[in-house]
């Protein structure tokens, strides 16, 4: 089989010399679109640079110097719309945007795009964007957050960033994006079918339909195929040309002049009128999907050859010739000189070092800390803030109310906090946790979203790109699975793939876990958060009571604001309104609200303690969290009445676990019982069992360690739910069995259905 890389490279020179150029698709001239001859040459040079980078990456791969060869060949027309926008317009790009990045680099002094991109190809730790962690297109200087092989997952955050621009202006905040800035987001025709793309574009149009400013240009680069699956002819236009709230513009992406003119129209609509635009750019794909793609297997050779004859570089050569800008030999000389230049740079790049230790690789998982100013809220301002609660502030309150008050104080202290979610505005959320926040801070800061979790999280990520501290709410834990890739694949990876240059600190509030009475079933009683536990860098907080919730929420905001961390704040629904612990009316699960000022005076340096410990009993150590901690506290009293004295640990922070603190607390116990309300498989109890077993193996100390978990089962409706969840009685019976003197296998997993009766 012919080497099509070599063929495409050599055909350009051959076809230009022989005059075998594609027919002109437009009668436009550079003067018609406002481009000088020098600017057209510059755009052509950018296209040539992008092409030779693609070809060089495949040479490097064969030599073991490069690892990922998906390229931009056929899409080099995106150089034209890169020129149509400003260098400070944030751009969320897909992987075929090499020419865009190069052209934008030319708008900013001191850039070395060829060298930088080749460093990325070679996974060199000198790569200025990812530090050798991936071949990504991105640059802090060029306002291009890095993207890996996105399948439309960048569209929701592009939508959120666009929304945030005018929001920042209304709130009089200095954002990362200028007040008159716009957002560019490109993707392929195949990606446009992804639910994530459809949701983001729908959210954009939904907002624009209500006259909410959405200055974004979605660019669909339509090459007619997704890997090996063809896009039906006319599908993209039929799908997007008549969307309410969205302006559709079509252009020929093989023609630099038509693309530039159309992009300037889109730019005007977005910048001046703050309207969203769908720019449909018709392109082709050359050299297959990626270096490993054997295109001839699924595509007729005649079709491949026909595509190659429509090479956008050949179209650009025709423009240069037809307008007497350059002659044939000048075009060829430029083409060959760029090839030589890139090969020479590649030789230099091949000598650069790569990441060589776990520490180097992992260094950017956690972004760098920063100093952030906090507004001083006066006593008078605070009294006004809590005027609706002045008779209740001195009374003990349940978890939901205390979270609400902590959010009230935090929003007063941090003017860049914006909340977004379903029904969180005037309704105050399903459980009134956001009650009165909208009245106090307005609809710009407490935003009711449409019913789409991908858009909620995308909005938050995009706002974080623009300097906000988002606190999005996911109404129920089960709903987060509709959008978990926004957390896993987008928010969490941003610091890692940008070498800490980009981050999106935020606090994601999620109501979840089981035991909810009267309103149940799987989607309202989801007891699995395993999805969060294997996301590097993510912090998972889970308070079991109001006192901890207030302290932890403040810590979470501080972690997001100052350390730029991604935080999930998991709120146990069943404990929201719980007041009593042992008997009706005891009020032991309520507490007084501690204001920020009081906290500084009374808690001092202990405010950030990780685990919390109740009791001093030495017979048994119980480790739990959330509802399990509540049940364990009930069991602790029952056991004490029977002469068994326990210490109960509330983990509070579930990722990362405070391993040193946990090992230290269990060191003096012969018996350890883990109570985990989540499923046996994939639960945090597995990590705890491993941690304790490894610690005691190192110390050669044998402990009895058991765990109680929920069954590996979805949560059914009504009373049946309690058949598959741990109970306080089960904790009591297991504890008694552990202390009865029977030798127990330390790794056995117990549930009330399989405890062997003594």
SULRARA-V978311 format. One line per field, one symbol per residue. ss: DSSP state (~ for helix, > for strand, _ for the rest). psi: psi as a letter, one per 30 degrees, with the letter a starting at -180 (. if undefined). burial: + if it has 24 or more other ideal C-beta (glycine too) atoms within 12 Angstrom, else -. Layout:
BEGIN
ss->???
psi->???
burial->???
END
This chain:
BEGIN
ss->___~~~~~~~~~~~~~~~___________~~~~___~~~~~~~~~~~~~~~~~~~~~~~~~~_______________~~~~~~~______>>_____~~~~~~~~_______~~~~~~~~~__>____________>>>____>>>>_______~~~~~~~~~~~~~~~~____________>>>>>>__~~~_~~~~~~~~~~~~~~~______>>>>>>>__>>__>>____~~~~~~______>>>>>>___~~~~~~~~~~~~~~~~~~___>>>>>>____________~~~___~~~~~~~~___~~~~~~~~~~~_____~~~~~~~~~~~~~~~~~~~~~~____>___~~~~~________________~~~~~~~_~~~_______>_~~~~~~~~~~~~~~~___>>>>>_______________~~~~~____>>>____~~~~~~~~~~~~~___>>>>>>__~~~~~~_~~~~~~~~_~~~~~________>>>>>>>_________~~~_____~~~~_____>>>____~~~~~~~~~~~~~~~~~___>>>>>>>~~~_______________>____~~~~~~~_~~~~~___>>>_____>>>>>_~~~~~~~~~~~~~~~~____>>>>>__>>>___~~~~~~~~____>>>>>>>>>____~~~~~~~~~~~~~~~~____>>>>>>>_______~~~~~~____~~~~~~~~~~~__________>>________
psi->kkjfeeeeefeeeeeeefgiklkkflgkleeeggkleeeeeeeeeeeeeeefeeeeeeeeefggflfjgkagkfgfffeefeffllfgjkkjlafhgeeeeeeeeffkkgkieeeeeeeeeghkffjfefggfljljlkeeghjkkkbikigffeefeeeeeefefeeeefhkjlfklegllkkjllleefffkeeeeeeeeeeeeeefggkkiikjkjjjjggkjcgkkkkkfeeeeeffhkkgkkkkkljffjeeeeeeeeeeeeeeeeefhkkkjjjjkalklgaelefjiefefkkeeeeeeeffgkfeeeeeeeeefghelleeeeeeeeeeeeeeeeeeeeeeffkllkgleeeeffgekllllkkkkkjjleeeeeeegefgfffeflklleeeeeeeeeeeefeejfgkkkklkgfceegleggfgkfeeeeflfffjkkllijeeeeeeeeeeeefggljkilkkekefffffgfffeefdeffeeefghgeklikljjkkkalagkkfiblefghkhkgffffgjkfkkjkjkfleeeeeeeeeeeeeeeeeghljkkjjjjeffegkeleelkffgfglllkjleeeeeeefbfgfgkdlkkklgkfekkkkalbeeeeeeeeeeeeeefggjklkkkjeejfklkieeeeeeefegkfkkkkjjfllekglfeeeeeeeeeeefeefhkkljklkkllliklklkaffeffgllleeeeeeeeeeegfgkkkkfgkkklffgkkk.
burial->---++-+++-+++-++----++-+++-+++--+-+---+++++++++++++++++++++++---+++++++++++++++++++++++++++++++++++++++++++----+++++++++++++++++++++++++++++++++++++++++++++++++++++++++--+-+-+++-+-++++++++++++++-+++++++++++++---++++++++++++++++---+----++-++--+-+++++++++++++++++++++++-+++--++++++++++++++++++-+-+---+----+--+++++++++++++++++-++-+--++-++--++-+++-++--++-+-++--------++++--------------+--++--+---+---+++++++++++++++++++++++++++++--+++++++++++-++--+++++++-+++++++++++++++++++++++++++++++++++++++++++++++++++++++++++++++++---+-++++++++++++-+++++++++++++++++++++++++++++++++++++++++++++-+-------+++-++++--+--------+-++++++-+-++++++++++++++++++++++---+++++++++++++++--+++-++--+-++++++++++--+++++++-+++-+-------+++++++++-+-+-----++-+++++-++++++++++----+-+--++++--+---
END
